[in-house]
Amino acid sequence: MFPLFGLLNGKLYTHAWSMYLAIFYFIVGVWYAGNSEDLMIGLYVIFASLVFFLGTVLYTRFMGKQMKAQESSD
C-alpha cells in the first residue's frame, strides 16, 4: 500500500488522494468477483475497499472542517 506512511501520520492530502486508490481496489474486487472461483476473494476486496474509501472520505471531510475552523479562529 503506497500511501501507508502518510495515512498513519494523518496527512490530509494523502487521505484525499487515497480515495482514488480505494476506487481502484474496488474495481479489482469486482473483477475477481466476476469469476466464480474467486468470488469470496472478490467480495472481501470489495468490502475492504469500501471501508477504506469511507474512512478516507470521513477523515478528509471532518479534518478539513476542523482545519478550516482553526484557521478562522486564529
Summary of the structure (lengths in Angstrom):
residues: 74
radius of gyration: 15.5
end to end distance: 36.2
largest distance: 57.2
contacts: 199
relative contact order: 0.15
helix: 88%
strand: 0%
